[in-house]
C-alpha cells in the first residue's frame, strides 16, 4: 500500500493571489496514461509524497482510491452532475479528483490558479489519451492558460505484450498501442516480474511502435521528477536516427501476434516550405487520411502522432508542428542558429505509413 501524502493543516490558508505581473505564463500539463495496474497511480503518489521537488503541482486524478487512505472533502457542481475532491498537501501540491477529466476539469482547476505552477493529469486505464491531449488545442480560452508539455505512458512489463496483441472487433488500433504511440516518455514498470529476455522483447516492441519516445526501465514506478516534468516533448524528434543507427528499431524478432502495422517514420530534408502550403498538406494528411499528390490508395493510413521542426520561408525561427490524430498546431520555436543547418524533420507515428510516399509528397510542396 502506498503511503498517503500529508495534508495541509486546516488552519493554514492558501494565498490564491496573482501569479505575477506582465505576460501571463502558460501552465505546463503532463498527461499520465497507462492500463489499470501498470503503476501510474503509484507514480503519482510518489510525486505527491515527494518533499524535495519544490514544485507546486496540481494533480488531477480520476478518483482517490480507497487504498490511498486519504481523507477527502466533497463539493458538487452547480447542477450536481460534477463533483470535485480537493486536497491541499504539505509539500505544496494540490490534488483533486474530477469525474470529467476533459475541458471542465482543467477549467475548474484554473479557478485555483495561483496555488500551482504545474498540472499532472491522470487518464483512466483504457482511455485513449488523444482526445485529452487535443483539448489543449480545441479550446481557445484554455489554450491561453495551459500548454501540453508531454505524455507519459506507464506500461506493465509482464502484461504489455498481451495487451498489444489484443484485436479490436472493428479492426481499429487497440488502446495499449495508442497509449505507446502517443507517448513522449515510456515507463516500463514491474520489470522485476519478468526475465531479461522478455524485457528485451517488450522494449523492442515499444521502439517499433514509437521510435522517438525515451524509455525508462523501472520497478514500483521509480522515476525522477526531472524525467517526467518539463520535458519539452519535441526534444526527442532526433532520437529515431540514433536508434536506427544503433540497430534498435527493427521488427525482425518480435512475436508474431504483435501488431507490427503501427510504426514510426522520419522524413528529413533541406529547403524551405511555404507556410500556407504546409498547412494545406497537413490538413489533407490528418483530416482526410490522404498523402497529397500520391496516386497510391491509403485506406489503412492512420496518423496517431505527428511532430516536426520545419524551415518555413520568411521565418527566422523554427516552426514547430505538434499533431495528435486529426488535430494539430503550428507555433514558433527557437531561432535558427547562424551556424546551424536549416533542416526540416518530420516524425510520423501511425498505421499504414510509407516513407517514400511521405518523402515524395513533402518534396512536392518544398520550395
MARMAR-550330 format. One record per residue (C-alpha): residue number from 1; chain; x, y, z. Coordinates in steps of 0.2 Angstrom, whole numbers, plus 5000, padded with zeros to 4 digits. Example, Ala and Ser with C-alpha at 12.3 -4.5 7.8 and 13.67 -1.06 7.14 Angstrom:
MARMAR-550330
seq 1&mol A&X 5062&Y 4978&Z 5039
seq 2&mol A&X 5068&Y 4995&Z 5036
end
This chain:
MARMAR-550330
seq 1&mol A&X 5000&Y 5000&Z 5000
seq 2&mol A&X 5007&Y 5017&Z 4995
seq 3&mol A&X 5009&Y 5030&Z 5009
seq 4&mol A&X 4996&Y 5043&Z 5009
seq 5&mol A&X 5003&Y 5061&Z 5006
seq 6&mol A&X 5002&Y 5073&Z 5021
seq 7&mol A&X 4988&Y 5085&Z 5021
seq 8&mol A&X 4989&Y 5104&Z 5024
seq 9&mol A&X 4985&Y 5109&Z 5042
seq 10&mol A&X 4967&Y 5115&Z 5042
seq 11&mol A&X 4972&Y 5132&Z 5049
seq 12&mol A&X 4983&Y 5136&Z 5035
seq 13&mol A&X 4976&Y 5147&Z 5021
seq 14&mol A&X 4982&Y 5147&Z 5004
seq 15&mol A&X 4987&Y 5163&Z 4996
seq 16&mol A&X 4977&Y 5162&Z 4979
seq 17&mol A&X 4984&Y 5179&Z 4974
seq 18&mol A&X 4991&Y 5185&Z 4957
seq 19&mol A&X 5004&Y 5174&Z 4949
seq 20&mol A&X 5014&Y 5189&Z 4944
seq 21&mol A&X 5014&Y 5204&Z 4933
seq 22&mol A&X 5017&Y 5206&Z 4915
seq 23&mol A&X 5014&Y 5192&Z 4902
seq 24&mol A&X 5003&Y 5178&Z 4908
seq 25&mol A&X 5013&Y 5162&Z 4909
seq 26&mol A&X 5005&Y 5146&Z 4902
seq 27&mol A&X 5004&Y 5132&Z 4915
seq 28&mol A&X 5013&Y 5116&Z 4908
seq 29&mol A&X 5002&Y 5100&Z 4908
seq 30&mol A&X 5009&Y 5082&Z 4908
seq 31&mol A&X 4997&Y 5068&Z 4904
seq 32&mol A&X 5000&Y 5052&Z 4913
seq 33&mol A&X 4992&Y 5037&Z 4905
seq 34&mol A&X 4993&Y 5018&Z 4906
seq 35&mol A&X 4982&Y 5002&Z 4909
seq 36&mol A&X 4975&Y 4998&Z 4926
seq 37&mol A&X 4988&Y 4990&Z 4936
seq 38&mol A&X 5003&Y 4997&Z 4926
seq 39&mol A&X 5009&Y 5008&Z 4941
seq 40&mol A&X 5003&Y 5026&Z 4935
seq 41&mol A&X 4994&Y 5029&Z 4952
seq 42&mol A&X 5010&Y 5023&Z 4961
seq 43&mol A&X 5020&Y 5036&Z 4951
seq 44&mol A&X 5008&Y 5050&Z 4955
seq 45&mol A&X 5008&Y 5045&Z 4974
seq 46&mol A&X 5027&Y 5046&Z 4974
seq 47&mol A&X 5026&Y 5064&Z 4967
seq 48&mol A&X 5013&Y 5069&Z 4980
seq 49&mol A&X 5024&Y 5061&Z 4994
seq 50&mol A&X 5040&Y 5069&Z 4987
seq 51&mol A&X 5045&Y 5083&Z 4999
seq 52&mol A&X 5060&Y 5089&Z 4989
seq 53&mol A&X 5055&Y 5094&Z 4972
seq 54&mol A&X 5049&Y 5111&Z 4977
seq 55&mol A&X 5036&Y 5112&Z 4964
seq 56&mol A&X 5018&Y 5116&Z 4967
seq 57&mol A&X 5009&Y 5103&Z 4956
seq 58&mol A&X 4991&Y 5101&Z 4954
seq 59&mol A&X 4987&Y 5083&Z 4951
seq 60&mol A&X 4970&Y 5078&Z 4943
seq 61&mol A&X 4966&Y 5060&Z 4947
seq 62&mol A&X 4951&Y 5050&Z 4941
seq 63&mol A&X 4947&Y 5046&Z 4959
seq 64&mol A&X 4956&Y 5044&Z 4976
seq 65&mol A&X 4957&Y 5025&Z 4978
seq 66&mol A&X 4952&Y 5019&Z 4995
seq 67&mol A&X 4969&Y 5011&Z 4997
seq 68&mol A&X 4977&Y 5028&Z 4997
seq 69&mol A&X 4969&Y 5031&Z 5014
seq 70&mol A&X 4966&Y 5049&Z 5011
seq 71&mol A&X 4953&Y 5059&Z 5020
seq 72&mol A&X 4943&Y 5070&Z 5007
seq 73&mol A&X 4931&Y 5083&Z 5005
seq 74&mol A&X 4917&Y 5084&Z 4993
seq 75&mol A&X 4909&Y 5098&Z 4983
seq 76&mol A&X 4896&Y 5097&Z 4969
seq 77&mol A&X 4895&Y 5107&Z 4953
seq 78&mol A&X 4880&Y 5119&Z 4950
seq 79&mol A&X 4869&Y 5106&Z 4943
seq 80&mol A&X 4875&Y 5092&Z 4954
seq 81&mol A&X 4882&Y 5082&Z 4939
seq 82&mol A&X 4901&Y 5085&Z 4943
seq 83&mol A&X 4910&Y 5083&Z 4959
seq 84&mol A&X 4927&Y 5088&Z 4964
seq 85&mol A&X 4938&Y 5082&Z 4979
seq 86&mol A&X 4952&Y 5094&Z 4984
seq 87&mol A&X 4967&Y 5090&Z 4995
seq 88&mol A&X 4980&Y 5103&Z 4999
seq 89&mol A&X 4996&Y 5094&Z 5003
seq 90&mol A&X 5010&Y 5099&Z 5014
seq 91&mol A&X 5023&Y 5098&Z 5000
seq 92&mol A&X 5014&Y 5112&Z 4991
seq 93&mol A&X 5005&Y 5101&Z 4979
seq 94&mol A&X 4986&Y 5102&Z 4975
seq 95&mol A&X 4977&Y 5086&Z 4972
seq 96&mol A&X 4959&Y 5085&Z 4965
seq 97&mol A&X 4948&Y 5071&Z 4959
seq 98&mol A&X 4936&Y 5076&Z 4945
seq 99&mol A&X 4924&Y 5064&Z 4936
seq 100&mol A&X 4925&Y 5073&Z 4919
seq 101&mol A&X 4944&Y 5074&Z 4915
seq 102&mol A&X 4941&Y 5084&Z 4900
seq 103&mol A&X 4939&Y 5103&Z 4897
seq 104&mol A&X 4928&Y 5105&Z 4913
seq 105&mol A&X 4942&Y 5098&Z 4924
seq 106&mol A&X 4955&Y 5110&Z 4918
seq 107&mol A&X 4944&Y 5125&Z 4918
seq 108&mol A&X 4938&Y 5121&Z 4936
seq 109&mol A&X 4956&Y 5118&Z 4941
seq 110&mol A&X 4961&Y 5135&Z 4933
seq 111&mol A&X 4950&Y 5144&Z 4945
seq 112&mol A&X 4963&Y 5139&Z 4958
seq 113&mol A&X 4976&Y 5147&Z 4948
seq 114&mol A&X 4990&Y 5155&Z 4959
seq 115&mol A&X 4991&Y 5139&Z 4970
seq 116&mol A&X 5001&Y 5129&Z 4957
seq 117&mol A&X 5013&Y 5130&Z 4943
seq 118&mol A&X 5011&Y 5113&Z 4935
seq 119&mol A&X 4997&Y 5101&Z 4931
seq 120&mol A&X 4998&Y 5082&Z 4931
seq 121&mol A&X 4983&Y 5074&Z 4923
seq 122&mol A&X 4979&Y 5055&Z 4925
seq 123&mol A&X 4969&Y 5046&Z 4912
seq 124&mol A&X 4958&Y 5031&Z 4915
seq 125&mol A&X 4966&Y 5014&Z 4911
seq 126&mol A&X 4958&Y 5011&Z 4895
seq 127&mol A&X 4957&Y 5029&Z 4889
seq 128&mol A&X 4964&Y 5035&Z 4873
seq 129&mol A&X 4975&Y 5050&Z 4878
seq 130&mol A&X 4972&Y 5058&Z 4861
seq 131&mol A&X 4956&Y 5067&Z 4865
seq 132&mol A&X 4963&Y 5073&Z 4881
seq 133&mol A&X 4978&Y 5080&Z 4873
seq 134&mol A&X 4968&Y 5088&Z 4859
seq 135&mol A&X 4958&Y 5098&Z 4872
seq 136&mol A&X 4973&Y 5110&Z 4874
seq 137&mol A&X 4971&Y 5115&Z 4855
seq 138&mol A&X 4952&Y 5114&Z 4853
seq 139&mol A&X 4948&Y 5127&Z 4867
seq 140&mol A&X 4955&Y 5144&Z 4863
seq 141&mol A&X 4952&Y 5150&Z 4881
seq 142&mol A&X 4960&Y 5135&Z 4888
seq 143&mol A&X 4975&Y 5136&Z 4876
seq 144&mol A&X 4979&Y 5154&Z 4883
seq 145&mol A&X 4981&Y 5147&Z 4900
seq 146&mol A&X 4989&Y 5130&Z 4898
seq 147&mol A&X 5001&Y 5121&Z 4887
seq 148&mol A&X 5004&Y 5102&Z 4884
seq 149&mol A&X 5022&Y 5098&Z 4890
seq 150&mol A&X 5021&Y 5079&Z 4886
seq 151&mol A&X 5013&Y 5062&Z 4888
seq 152&mol A&X 5020&Y 5049&Z 4899
seq 153&mol A&X 5014&Y 5031&Z 4897
seq 154&mol A&X 5017&Y 5018&Z 4911
seq 155&mol A&X 5017&Y 5000&Z 4905
seq 156&mol A&X 5016&Y 4984&Z 4915
seq 157&mol A&X 5031&Y 4974&Z 4908
seq 158&mol A&X 5023&Y 4957&Z 4912
seq 159&mol A&X 5006&Y 4960&Z 4903
seq 160&mol A&X 5010&Y 4973&Z 4889
seq 161&mol A&X 5014&Y 4961&Z 4876
seq 162&mol A&X 4997&Y 4953&Z 4878
seq 163&mol A&X 4989&Y 4970&Z 4879
seq 164&mol A&X 4997&Y 4975&Z 4862
seq 165&mol A&X 4991&Y 4959&Z 4854
seq 166&mol A&X 4973&Y 4961&Z 4858
seq 167&mol A&X 4962&Y 4963&Z 4842
seq 168&mol A&X 4948&Y 4976&Z 4841
seq 169&mol A&X 4932&Y 4969&Z 4833
seq 170&mol A&X 4931&Y 4984&Z 4821
seq 171&mol A&X 4949&Y 4982&Z 4816
seq 172&mol A&X 4955&Y 4998&Z 4824
seq 173&mol A&X 4971&Y 5001&Z 4834
seq 174&mol A&X 4970&Y 4994&Z 4852
seq 175&mol A&X 4971&Y 5006&Z 4867
seq 176&mol A&X 4989&Y 4999&Z 4873
seq 177&mol A&X 4996&Y 5003&Z 4855
seq 178&mol A&X 4988&Y 5020&Z 4855
seq 179&mol A&X 4995&Y 5024&Z 4873
seq 180&mol A&X 5013&Y 5019&Z 4867
seq 181&mol A&X 5011&Y 5028&Z 4850
seq 182&mol A&X 5006&Y 5045&Z 4858
seq 183&mol A&X 5019&Y 5044&Z 4872
seq 184&mol A&X 5034&Y 5056&Z 4874
seq 185&mol A&X 5041&Y 5046&Z 4888
seq 186&mol A&X 5038&Y 5027&Z 4892
seq 187&mol A&X 5040&Y 5020&Z 4909
seq 188&mol A&X 5042&Y 5001&Z 4908
seq 189&mol A&X 5037&Y 4996&Z 4925
seq 190&mol A&X 5036&Y 4980&Z 4936
seq 191&mol A&X 5052&Y 4973&Z 4927
seq 192&mol A&X 5056&Y 4963&Z 4942
seq 193&mol A&X 5042&Y 4951&Z 4937
seq 194&mol A&X 5049&Y 4946&Z 4920
seq 195&mol A&X 5065&Y 4939&Z 4913
seq 196&mol A&X 5079&Y 4949&Z 4904
seq 197&mol A&X 5074&Y 4940&Z 4888
seq 198&mol A&X 5055&Y 4945&Z 4890
seq 199&mol A&X 5061&Y 4963&Z 4894
seq 200&mol A&X 5071&Y 4965&Z 4878
seq 201&mol A&X 5056&Y 4959&Z 4868
seq 202&mol A&X 5045&Y 4972&Z 4877
seq 203&mol A&X 5057&Y 4986&Z 4874
seq 204&mol A&X 5059&Y 4981&Z 4855
seq 205&mol A&X 5040&Y 4980&Z 4853
seq 206&mol A&X 5039&Y 4998&Z 4861
seq 207&mol A&X 5053&Y 5005&Z 4850
seq 208&mol A&X 5045&Y 4998&Z 4834
seq 209&mol A&X 5028&Y 5007&Z 4838
seq 210&mol A&X 5036&Y 5023&Z 4844
seq 211&mol A&X 5054&Y 5026&Z 4839
seq 212&mol A&X 5056&Y 5043&Z 4847
seq 213&mol A&X 5050&Y 5041&Z 4865
seq 214&mol A&X 5063&Y 5039&Z 4879
seq 215&mol A&X 5061&Y 5023&Z 4888
seq 216&mol A&X 5065&Y 5020&Z 4907
seq 217&mol A&X 5066&Y 5003&Z 4914
seq 218&mol A&X 5059&Y 5003&Z 4932
seq 219&mol A&X 5051&Y 4994&Z 4947
seq 220&mol A&X 5037&Y 5002&Z 4958
seq 221&mol A&X 5037&Y 5017&Z 4946
seq 222&mol A&X 5053&Y 5024&Z 4952
seq 223&mol A&X 5057&Y 5038&Z 4940
seq 224&mol A&X 5065&Y 5055&Z 4944
seq 225&mol A&X 5053&Y 5070&Z 4943
seq 226&mol A&X 5065&Y 5078&Z 4930
seq 227&mol A&X 5062&Y 5064&Z 4918
seq 228&mol A&X 5043&Y 5067&Z 4919
seq 229&mol A&X 5041&Y 5085&Z 4920
seq 230&mol A&X 5047&Y 5100&Z 4909
seq 231&mol A&X 5052&Y 5088&Z 4896
seq 232&mol A&X 5049&Y 5099&Z 4881
seq 233&mol A&X 5042&Y 5085&Z 4871
seq 234&mol A&X 5049&Y 5090&Z 4854
seq 235&mol A&X 5067&Y 5087&Z 4861
seq 236&mol A&X 5066&Y 5069&Z 4856
seq 237&mol A&X 5062&Y 5072&Z 4837
seq 238&mol A&X 5080&Y 5067&Z 4833
seq 239&mol A&X 5080&Y 5051&Z 4843
seq 240&mol A&X 5074&Y 5040&Z 4829
seq 241&mol A&X 5090&Y 5042&Z 4819
seq 242&mol A&X 5101&Y 5037&Z 4834
seq 243&mol A&X 5090&Y 5022&Z 4837
seq 244&mol A&X 5091&Y 5016&Z 4819
seq 245&mol A&X 5110&Y 5018&Z 4818
seq 246&mol A&X 5111&Y 5008&Z 4834
seq 247&mol A&X 5100&Y 4994&Z 4826
seq 248&mol A&X 5087&Y 4996&Z 4840
seq 249&mol A&X 5072&Y 4999&Z 4828
seq 250&mol A&X 5068&Y 4983&Z 4819
seq 251&mol A&X 5054&Y 4971&Z 4819
seq 252&mol A&X 5064&Y 4955&Z 4815
seq 253&mol A&X 5062&Y 4947&Z 4832
seq 254&mol A&X 5045&Y 4952&Z 4838
seq 255&mol A&X 5032&Y 4939&Z 4842
seq 256&mol A&X 5020&Y 4935&Z 4828
seq 257&mol A&X 5005&Y 4940&Z 4837
seq 258&mol A&X 5011&Y 4958&Z 4840
seq 259&mol A&X 5003&Y 4971&Z 4828
seq 260&mol A&X 5018&Y 4977&Z 4818
seq 261&mol A&X 5007&Y 4989&Z 4807
seq 262&mol A&X 5010&Y 5004&Z 4819
seq 263&mol A&X 5027&Y 5011&Z 4816
seq 264&mol A&X 5037&Y 5027&Z 4816
seq 265&mol A&X 5043&Y 5035&Z 4800
seq 266&mol A&X 5055&Y 5050&Z 4799
seq 267&mol A&X 5057&Y 5062&Z 4784
seq 268&mol A&X 5072&Y 5074&Z 4784
seq 269&mol A&X 5075&Y 5087&Z 4770
seq 270&mol A&X 5083&Y 5103&Z 4766
seq 271&mol A&X 5074&Y 5118&Z 4758
seq 272&mol A&X 5061&Y 5129&Z 4764
seq 273&mol A&X 5042&Y 5127&Z 4765
seq 274&mol A&X 5028&Y 5139&Z 4762
seq 275&mol A&X 5018&Y 5140&Z 4777
seq 276&mol A&X 5001&Y 5140&Z 4768
seq 277&mol A&X 5006&Y 5125&Z 4758
seq 278&mol A&X 5012&Y 5116&Z 4773
seq 279&mol A&X 4996&Y 5120&Z 4782
seq 280&mol A&X 4986&Y 5113&Z 4767
seq 281&mol A&X 4997&Y 5097&Z 4767
seq 282&mol A&X 4994&Y 5094&Z 4785
seq 283&mol A&X 4975&Y 5096&Z 4783
seq 284&mol A&X 4975&Y 5083&Z 4769
seq 285&mol A&X 4985&Y 5071&Z 4779
seq 286&mol A&X 4977&Y 5072&Z 4796
seq 287&mol A&X 4959&Y 5076&Z 4791
seq 288&mol A&X 4957&Y 5066&Z 4775
seq 289&mol A&X 4970&Y 5052&Z 4778
seq 290&mol A&X 4977&Y 5056&Z 4761
seq 291&mol A&X 4995&Y 5059&Z 4756
seq 292&mol A&X 4994&Y 5074&Z 4744
seq 293&mol A&X 5000&Y 5070&Z 4727
seq 294&mol A&X 5000&Y 5051&Z 4729
seq 295&mol A&X 4991&Y 5040&Z 4717
seq 296&mol A&X 4993&Y 5025&Z 4729
seq 297&mol A&X 4977&Y 5021&Z 4739
seq 298&mol A&X 4979&Y 5024&Z 4758
seq 299&mol A&X 4964&Y 5016&Z 4765
seq 300&mol A&X 4974&Y 5010&Z 4780
seq 301&mol A&X 4983&Y 5026&Z 4783
seq 302&mol A&X 4980&Y 5032&Z 4801
seq 303&mol A&X 4991&Y 5046&Z 4809
seq 304&mol A&X 4992&Y 5044&Z 4828
seq 305&mol A&X 5006&Y 5057&Z 4832
seq 306&mol A&X 5015&Y 5070&Z 4821
seq 307&mol A&X 5030&Y 5080&Z 4827
seq 308&mol A&X 5040&Y 5092&Z 4816
seq 309&mol A&X 5053&Y 5106&Z 4816
seq 310&mol A&X 5051&Y 5115&Z 4799
seq 311&mol A&X 5061&Y 5128&Z 4790
seq 312&mol A&X 5047&Y 5140&Z 4784
seq 313&mol A&X 5051&Y 5154&Z 4771
seq 314&mol A&X 5052&Y 5171&Z 4779
seq 315&mol A&X 5054&Y 5164&Z 4797
seq 316&mol A&X 5069&Y 5167&Z 4807
seq 317&mol A&X 5063&Y 5154&Z 4820
seq 318&mol A&X 5059&Y 5136&Z 4818
seq 319&mol A&X 5041&Y 5132&Z 4815
seq 320&mol A&X 5036&Y 5118&Z 4827
seq 321&mol A&X 5022&Y 5106&Z 4822
seq 322&mol A&X 5013&Y 5095&Z 4835
seq 323&mol A&X 4999&Y 5084&Z 4829
seq 324&mol A&X 4988&Y 5071&Z 4838
seq 325&mol A&X 4977&Y 5061&Z 4827
seq 326&mol A&X 4966&Y 5074&Z 4816
seq 327&mol A&X 4971&Y 5090&Z 4826
seq 328&mol A&X 4987&Y 5099&Z 4825
seq 329&mol A&X 4995&Y 5116&Z 4829
seq 330&mol A&X 5010&Y 5126&Z 4822
seq 331&mol A&X 5019&Y 5138&Z 4833
seq 332&mol A&X 5035&Y 5147&Z 4833
seq 333&mol A&X 5050&Y 5138&Z 4841
seq 334&mol A&X 5068&Y 5144&Z 4845
seq 335&mol A&X 5078&Y 5154&Z 4832
seq 336&mol A&X 5089&Y 5145&Z 4820
seq 337&mol A&X 5107&Y 5147&Z 4825
seq 338&mol A&X 5118&Y 5156&Z 4812
seq 339&mol A&X 5129&Y 5140&Z 4811
seq 340&mol A&X 5115&Y 5128&Z 4811
seq 341&mol A&X 5110&Y 5118&Z 4795
seq 342&mol A&X 5092&Y 5123&Z 4792
seq 343&mol A&X 5085&Y 5106&Z 4790
seq 344&mol A&X 5067&Y 5101&Z 4792
seq 345&mol A&X 5062&Y 5085&Z 4801
seq 346&mol A&X 5045&Y 5076&Z 4801
seq 347&mol A&X 5041&Y 5062&Z 4813
seq 348&mol A&X 5025&Y 5052&Z 4809
seq 349&mol A&X 5019&Y 5038&Z 4821
seq 350&mol A&X 5004&Y 5028&Z 4814
seq 351&mol A&X 4997&Y 5014&Z 4804
seq 352&mol A&X 5000&Y 5012&Z 4785
seq 353&mol A&X 5015&Y 5023&Z 4784
seq 354&mol A&X 5025&Y 5023&Z 4768
seq 355&mol A&X 5041&Y 5033&Z 4770
seq 356&mol A&X 5044&Y 5035&Z 4751
seq 357&mol A&X 5027&Y 5042&Z 4748
seq 358&mol A&X 5028&Y 5054&Z 4763
seq 359&mol A&X 5045&Y 5060&Z 4757
seq 360&mol A&X 5040&Y 5062&Z 4739
seq 361&mol A&X 5024&Y 5072&Z 4744
seq 362&mol A&X 5034&Y 5084&Z 4755
seq 363&mol A&X 5046&Y 5087&Z 4741
seq 364&mol A&X 5031&Y 5092&Z 4731
seq 365&mol A&X 5027&Y 5107&Z 4742
seq 366&mol A&X 5045&Y 5111&Z 4746
seq 367&mol A&X 5052&Y 5127&Z 4738
end
